[in-house]
Amino acid sequence: MSHFRTTVLRGFEFKKKDTIIHRLDPRAKAVYVFVMSAITLLFTTPIPIIMTFLSSLIVVVFAKVVKEWSSTMKGIIILSLFIFVVNYLVAPTDKLNYAVSMTMRLIALTSIFSIFFLTTSPEDFSLALLKLGVPYEYTLIFTMALRFIPTLAKDLQMIIDAQRSRGLELEKGNIIQRIKRFLPILVPLVIYEIKRSFMVAEALEARAFGAVESRTYFYEIRMKLIDWALSTSLIISLVLILYLYFMNILPEWLFWKVPG
């Protein structure tokens, strides 16, 4: 289980590859994430959500990140089971349909966001945010947080391995006992990350961060024809789906519910 926890975090680490998906502008990929997430959140029946998930598989293949993506999806197995059980218990009606739909929604959203982070470098993402008018300080904070996700996963796994070598057992006992056993892991992890934050702050200060308001960049990102075409087609598709949905024109098989 500890392996699953770290693979979820590592599954969002950027992998540099020369594919058509990697070469897309981050803003075009952000439009893809927004549109696909909106469609996933719009429906509460499983078929449309499964369709968005299957469409993300095509992107995964084109991006050549099947292995990394698979690690992410394996890492949410336990969480998916938990989501299924909770939603089955709390749903007032159509319990099985609601539980399946919410579980598939989690899987689809995880797949969509994993694609974005696996194929978008933090540098390109920060430049995209700056192009959208986000202040540089907030952009730096956000991109640094993304950079430290895989680092946090490695630190977590290192502490878990160190504590296990000292005889700490994480997989035995009831849920309360397991939570208590994680204290020897969380405490050193928090302390270690606080020390790391001080090191980052000192490094920024040593490089005179914030001394000059105007900044220059090593390279610029520009929307190409394929980026505009993809973004436009995605937005048009979303508007069309929303229109058909609220006008009740969509085919009935999209609203099929899991019997239960």
C-alpha positions as CSV (number, residue, x, y, z in Angstrom):
1,M,0.0,0.0,0.0
2,S,2.9,2.4,0.7
3,H,4.0,1.7,-2.9
4,F,0.6,2.7,-4.2
5,R,0.7,6.0,-2.2
6,T,4.0,7.0,-3.7
7,T,3.2,5.9,-7.3
8,V,0.2,8.3,-7.3
9,L,2.5,11.2,-6.7
10,R,5.2,10.0,-9.1
11,G,2.6,9.5,-11.8
12,F,2.3,13.3,-12.1
13,E,6.0,13.8,-12.8
14,F,6.9,15.3,-16.2
15,K,8.5,12.9,-18.7
16,K,10.4,14.5,-21.5
17,K,9.5,12.9,-24.8
18,D,9.2,13.9,-28.5
19,T,5.6,13.3,-29.2
20,I,2.8,15.4,-30.7
21,I,1.1,15.7,-27.3
22,H,4.4,16.9,-25.6
23,R,4.8,19.5,-28.4
24,L,1.4,21.0,-27.9
25,D,1.2,24.4,-26.2
26,P,0.4,24.1,-22.4
27,R,-2.6,26.4,-22.9
28,A,-4.1,24.0,-25.5
29,K,-3.6,21.1,-23.1
30,A,-5.2,23.2,-20.4
31,V,-8.2,23.6,-22.6
32,Y,-8.3,19.9,-23.1
33,V,-8.2,19.3,-19.3
34,F,-11.0,21.9,-18.7
35,V,-13.3,20.6,-21.5
36,M,-12.9,16.9,-20.6
37,S,-13.3,17.6,-16.8
38,A,-16.4,19.6,-17.5
39,I,-17.9,16.8,-19.5
40,T,-17.0,14.3,-16.8
41,L,-18.6,16.4,-14.1
42,L,-21.7,17.2,-16.2
43,F,-23.0,13.6,-16.2
44,T,-24.0,11.3,-13.4
45,T,-24.4,8.2,-15.5
46,P,-21.5,5.9,-16.3
47,I,-21.5,5.7,-20.1
48,P,-20.5,9.4,-20.9
49,I,-17.8,9.2,-18.1
50,I,-16.5,6.0,-19.4
51,M,-16.3,7.5,-22.9
52,T,-14.2,10.4,-21.7
53,F,-11.9,8.0,-19.9
54,L,-11.5,5.9,-23.1
55,S,-10.8,9.0,-25.1
56,S,-8.0,9.8,-22.6
57,L,-6.5,6.4,-23.3
58,I,-6.0,7.4,-27.0
59,V,-4.1,10.5,-25.8
60,V,-2.0,8.4,-23.5
61,V,-1.0,6.1,-26.4
62,F,-0.1,9.1,-28.6
63,A,1.9,10.6,-25.7
64,K,3.8,7.4,-25.2
65,V,3.3,7.6,-21.4
66,V,1.5,4.3,-20.9
67,K,3.8,3.0,-18.3
68,E,3.8,6.2,-16.2
69,W,0.1,6.6,-16.6
70,S,-0.5,2.9,-15.6
71,S,1.4,3.6,-12.3
72,T,-0.9,6.4,-11.5
73,M,-4.0,4.4,-12.2
74,K,-2.8,1.5,-10.1
75,G,-2.1,3.9,-7.3
76,I,-5.7,5.0,-7.0
77,I,-7.2,1.5,-6.7
78,I,-7.6,1.7,-2.9
79,L,-9.1,5.2,-3.1
80,S,-11.4,4.1,-5.9
81,L,-12.8,1.3,-3.8
82,F,-13.2,3.7,-0.9
83,I,-15.1,6.2,-3.1
84,F,-17.3,3.4,-4.3
85,V,-18.3,2.1,-0.9
86,V,-18.9,5.6,0.6
87,N,-21.1,6.7,-2.4
88,Y,-23.0,3.4,-2.3
89,L,-23.8,4.0,1.4
90,V,-24.8,7.7,1.1
91,A,-26.7,7.7,-2.1
92,P,-30.5,8.1,-1.4
93,T,-31.6,6.3,-4.7
94,D,-29.9,4.3,-7.5
95,K,-27.1,3.4,-5.1
96,L,-25.2,1.1,-7.5
97,N,-25.4,3.5,-10.4
98,Y,-24.3,6.5,-8.3
99,A,-21.4,4.6,-6.8
100,V,-20.2,3.3,-10.2
101,S,-20.5,6.8,-11.7
102,M,-18.7,8.6,-9.0
103,T,-15.9,6.0,-9.0
104,M,-15.5,6.3,-12.8
105,R,-15.5,10.1,-12.4
106,L,-12.5,9.9,-10.1
107,I,-10.7,7.5,-12.5
108,A,-11.4,9.7,-15.5
109,L,-10.4,12.9,-13.8
110,T,-7.2,11.3,-12.5
111,S,-6.4,10.1,-16.1
112,I,-7.0,13.5,-17.6
113,F,-4.9,15.4,-15.1
114,S,-2.1,12.8,-15.2
115,I,-1.8,13.3,-19.0
116,F,-1.4,17.0,-18.6
117,F,1.3,16.8,-15.9
118,L,3.1,13.9,-17.6
119,T,3.4,15.8,-20.9
120,T,3.8,19.4,-19.7
121,S,7.1,20.6,-18.2
122,P,6.9,23.0,-15.2
123,E,8.8,25.6,-17.2
124,D,6.3,25.6,-20.0
125,F,3.4,25.6,-17.6
126,S,4.8,28.6,-15.7
127,L,5.3,30.5,-19.0
128,A,1.7,29.7,-19.9
129,L,0.4,31.0,-16.6
130,L,2.5,34.2,-17.1
131,K,1.0,34.6,-20.6
132,L,-2.5,34.4,-19.0
133,G,-1.6,37.3,-16.7
134,V,-0.9,35.4,-13.5
135,P,1.8,37.3,-11.4
136,Y,5.2,35.7,-11.4
137,E,5.3,35.2,-7.6
138,Y,2.1,33.0,-7.7
139,T,3.4,31.2,-10.8
140,L,6.6,30.4,-9.1
141,I,4.8,29.1,-6.0
142,F,2.5,26.9,-8.1
143,T,5.2,25.4,-10.4
144,M,7.5,24.8,-7.4
145,A,4.7,22.9,-5.7
146,L,4.3,20.8,-8.9
147,R,8.1,20.2,-9.0
148,F,8.2,18.9,-5.4
149,I,5.4,16.4,-5.9
150,P,7.7,13.6,-7.1
151,T,10.3,14.8,-4.6
152,L,7.8,14.4,-1.8
153,A,7.0,10.9,-3.1
154,K,10.7,9.9,-2.9
155,D,11.1,11.4,0.5
156,L,8.0,9.6,1.8
157,Q,9.2,6.2,0.4
158,M,12.6,6.8,1.9
159,I,11.2,7.5,5.4
160,I,8.8,4.5,5.1
161,D,11.7,2.2,4.2
162,A,13.8,3.6,7.0
163,Q,11.1,3.1,9.6
164,R,10.4,-0.4,8.3
165,S,14.0,-1.3,8.7
166,R,13.6,-0.4,12.4
167,G,10.7,-2.8,12.8
168,L,7.7,-0.5,12.1
169,E,4.7,-2.5,10.7
170,L,2.2,-0.5,8.7
171,E,0.0,-3.2,7.3
172,K,-1.2,-4.9,10.5
173,G,-4.0,-4.1,12.9
174,N,-7.3,-2.2,12.5
175,I,-7.7,1.2,10.9
176,I,-7.0,3.1,14.1
177,Q,-3.8,1.2,14.8
178,R,-2.6,1.8,11.2
179,I,-3.2,5.6,11.6
180,K,-1.2,5.7,14.8
181,R,1.7,3.8,13.1
182,F,1.9,6.6,10.5
183,L,2.9,9.2,13.1
184,P,6.6,8.1,13.0
185,I,6.4,8.7,9.2
186,L,4.5,11.9,9.1
187,V,6.5,13.7,11.8
188,P,10.0,13.3,10.1
189,L,8.4,14.0,6.7
190,V,7.0,17.3,7.8
191,I,10.2,18.3,9.5
192,Y,12.3,17.3,6.5
193,E,10.1,19.3,4.1
194,I,10.2,22.4,6.4
195,K,14.0,22.2,6.3
196,R,13.8,21.9,2.5
197,S,11.6,25.0,2.3
198,F,14.2,27.0,4.2
199,M,16.9,25.8,1.8
200,V,14.7,26.9,-1.2
201,A,14.1,30.3,0.5
202,E,17.8,30.8,1.0
203,A,18.6,29.9,-2.6
204,L,16.0,32.4,-3.9
205,E,17.4,35.1,-1.6
206,A,21.0,34.3,-2.7
207,R,19.9,34.9,-6.4
208,A,18.2,38.2,-5.5
209,F,14.7,37.0,-6.2
210,G,12.3,40.0,-6.5
211,A,15.0,42.6,-6.8
212,V,14.0,43.5,-10.4
213,E,10.4,43.8,-11.4
214,S,10.8,43.3,-15.1
215,R,12.0,39.8,-16.1
216,T,13.4,38.2,-19.2
217,Y,13.0,34.5,-20.2
218,F,15.2,32.0,-21.9
219,Y,12.5,31.2,-24.5
220,E,8.9,32.1,-25.3
221,I,6.0,29.8,-26.0
222,R,3.6,30.6,-28.9
223,M,0.3,29.0,-29.9
224,K,0.7,27.2,-33.2
225,L,-2.0,26.4,-35.8
226,I,-2.5,22.9,-34.3
227,D,-2.9,24.4,-30.8
228,W,-5.6,26.9,-32.0
229,A,-7.4,24.2,-34.0
230,L,-7.4,21.8,-31.0
231,S,-8.6,24.5,-28.5
232,T,-11.3,25.8,-30.9
233,S,-12.6,22.3,-31.6
234,L,-12.7,21.4,-28.0
235,I,-14.5,24.5,-26.9
236,I,-17.1,24.1,-29.7
237,S,-17.6,20.5,-28.7
238,L,-18.2,21.5,-25.1
239,V,-20.7,24.2,-26.1
240,L,-22.5,21.8,-28.4
241,I,-22.7,19.1,-25.7
242,L,-24.0,21.6,-23.1
243,Y,-26.6,22.8,-25.6
244,L,-27.8,19.3,-26.3
245,Y,-27.8,18.4,-22.7
246,F,-29.9,21.3,-21.4
247,M,-32.2,21.0,-24.4
248,N,-32.7,17.3,-23.7
249,I,-31.7,16.3,-27.2
250,L,-28.9,13.8,-26.3
251,P,-29.7,10.1,-27.1
252,E,-31.2,8.2,-24.2
253,W,-28.5,5.5,-24.2
254,L,-26.1,8.0,-22.7
255,F,-28.3,8.2,-19.6
256,W,-28.5,4.5,-19.1
257,K,-28.2,3.6,-15.4
258,V,-26.6,0.6,-13.7
259,P,-29.5,-1.5,-12.4
260,G,-29.4,-2.3,-8.8
